[in-house]
Amino acid sequence: MIFTPNDLKKAASAAMAELSSRLSGRQGGVATYFDIFLWKLLNRLEVSESLHGWNVNPQELSRVTKVLQRLRLRASSTDTARLVEELRWLATYLESRREGRFVPYEARRRGDDARGQSDIRSPERMMSQGQAACLTWKGSPLFKTVFDFAILPMLLWELRPASVFEIGSGTGASARWIADIMDSFGVTGQVYSTDINPVSEPHAGVHFLTGDSRSPTTLFGADLLRSAPRPYLVIEDAHINVRNVFLYIDDFLIKGDYFFIEDSLLKADDLNTFLSERPHRYVVDTRYTDFFGRNATSAINSILVRV
């Protein structure tokens, strides 16, 4: 959907009011880098309103560009290009915001076609787990992106899961990290982490189990998945037989449970098939997928909530 000029002007004004309220309220007058960027952008576009008219129609923008070029004393060619691009960026940003927090997966895929899949590009994405060395937790390699390292604690605080199920233990650092974070929050919960090669080192609040994604029923027993305290946070990070793993886990999730599928670019076909067969069962929680920009996470469109 493309904003009409009047709608875009109203949306920009609402964004300015929301930003002002947040700064003076919850943030105690302290602005983030993005707050400063957005404030300056909105002010620039407001001051130059007579030139662009808040119109993002491509033909109208072409006309605006020509007008600006004729007004060389008021705007250089660099200013012209920046104004046009900033107006387009703002329209895309505000359109994404008005979709709300919980968005159907198919709507997200359509948005990918229009806006691009992620605001984080390579090589930055490739460096997000660490460049000279891997991100660690208490000295053990923790194969998380820096974005997920920040996102997951916020999700743990909000959801306060009574049971976390991790598929793919690796070194065990991820499960230990999650248990430590939950303990620091005062959240009473248990972490169940499974791998074909189970971790032998014990850790308070963590149950390291033996399971094989090639046989999903071995990951976690059906009795455990039926009876463990809710809510659930399931983290899939095994990359093997993923569609059948999805199907198995899906049978045990209920409203309010989270399904966090990591490295989903590598699982796109299976994820698309799985969710297309369940069009109204899950929604994408964009508070977390888009916290640092659109899909700035390893879980591209795949921080899912059962509805």
Secondary structure, 3 states (H helix, E strand, C coil): CCCCHHHHHHHHHHHHHHHHHHHHCCCCCCCCHHHHHHHHHHHHHHHCHHHHCCCCCHHHHHHHHHHHHHCCCCCCHHHHHHHHHHHHHHHHHHHHHCCCCEEEHHHHHHHHHHHCCCCCCCCCCCCCCCCCCCCEECCEECCCCHHHHHHHHHHHHHHCCCEEEEECCCCCHHHHHHHHHHHHHCCCCEEEEEECCCCCCCECCEEEEECCCCCHHHCCCHHHHHHCCCCEEEEECCCCCHHHHHHHHHCCCCCCCEEEECCHHHHHHHHHHHHHCCCCCEEEEHHHHCCCCCCCCCCCCCEEEEC
